[in-house]
Amino acid sequence: MDDLEALVGEWGIGGPPPAEPLGRVAFEWMAGRRFLVQRWESEPPEFPDGLAVIGAAESGDGYLQHYFDSRGVARRYEMSLRDGVWKLWRTAEAPDFSQRFTGRLSDDGNTIEAKWEICHDGSTWEHDFDLVYKRA
């Protein structure tokens, strides 16, 4: 769980420069440091607010993220955070579509440049959108 410490704190989120800020996200440990709680608020109404709980995977390899948002959407993502690269993914077993996220932490740990990709047919990945996290 120590690798997750790189995410702890408050971040502004937006698109790649010169995009306007889209909102904020905060990561904080639950009591006992067994789970990391992620909360976000988005300014544009088309982006949902949400909450995620991150914990160690049952296999002991990587993490699981349980995602909930203001639209009533609930999802389960597998997750890794190694060598400054943060990944989330939903596989082909997802009922509607697959998703994957890759974020790269800057050397100083104050910026994460990230992208989301989506797959509707089980094999063809398409760019969905980019995000930039800036530590507050």
ZIKAMO-V941994 format. One record per backbone hydrogen bond with DSSP energy under -0.5 kcal/mol. NH is the residue of the N-H (numbers start at 1). CO is the residue of the C=O. E is the energy in kcal/mol with one decimal. If there is no record, write none. Layout:
# ZIKAMO-V941994
[[NH | CO | E] [NH | CO | E]]
This chain:
# ZIKAMO-V941994
[[4 | 1 | -1.3] [5 | 2 | -1.5] [6 | 3 | -1.3] [7 | 4 | -2.2] [8 | 4 | -0.7] [8 | 5 | -0.7] [9 | 27 | -2.2] [11 | 25 | -3.0] [12 | 134 | -3.2] [13 | 23 | -2.3] [14 | 132 | -1.7] [15 | 20 | -0.8] [19 | 16 | -2.3] [22 | 13 | -3.3] [23 | 13 | -1.6] [24 | 41 | -2.3] [25 | 11 | -2.6] [26 | 39 | -2.8] [27 | 9 | -2.5] [28 | 37 | -2.4] [30 | 35 | -2.7] [33 | 30 | -2.4] [36 | 54 | -2.6] [37 | 28 | -3.2] [38 | 52 | -3.1] [39 | 26 | -2.6] [40 | 50 | -2.3] [41 | 24 | -2.4] [43 | 22 | -3.9] [44 | 22 | -0.5] [47 | 44 | -1.7] [50 | 40 | -2.3] [51 | 68 | -2.8] [52 | 38 | -2.8] [53 | 66 | -2.2] [54 | 36 | -3.0] [55 | 64 | -2.2] [56 | 34 | -0.5] [57 | 62 | -2.1] [60 | 57 | -1.8] [62 | 60 | -0.6] [63 | 79 | -2.8] [64 | 55 | -2.8] [65 | 77 | -3.0] [66 | 53 | -2.7] [67 | 65 | -0.6] [67 | 75 | -2.9] [68 | 51 | -2.5] [69 | 73 | -2.0] [70 | 49 | -2.6] [72 | 69 | -2.3] [75 | 67 | -2.1] [77 | 65 | -3.0] [78 | 89 | -2.5] [79 | 63 | -2.3] [80 | 87 | -2.2] [82 | 85 | -2.2] [85 | 82 | -2.3] [86 | 84 | -0.5] [86 | 103 | -3.2] [87 | 80 | -2.8] [88 | 101 | -1.7] [89 | 78 | -2.0] [90 | 99 | -2.9] [94 | 91 | -2.6] [98 | 119 | -2.6] [99 | 90 | -1.1] [100 | 117 | -2.0] [101 | 88 | -2.9] [102 | 115 | -2.1] [103 | 86 | -3.0] [104 | 113 | -2.5] [105 | 84 | -2.9] [105 | 103 | -0.5] [106 | 111 | -2.8] [109 | 106 | -1.5] [112 | 133 | -2.2] [113 | 104 | -2.0] [114 | 112 | -0.6] [114 | 131 | -3.2] [115 | 102 | -1.9] [116 | 129 | -3.1] [117 | 100 | -2.9] [118 | 126 | -2.5] [119 | 98 | -2.4] [120 | 124 | -0.5] [125 | 123 | -0.7] [126 | 118 | -2.7] [128 | 116 | -2.9] [129 | 116 | -1.1] [131 | 114 | -2.5] [132 | 14 | -3.3] [133 | 112 | -2.8] [134 | 12 | -2.7] [135 | 110 | -2.8] [136 | 10 | -3.1]]
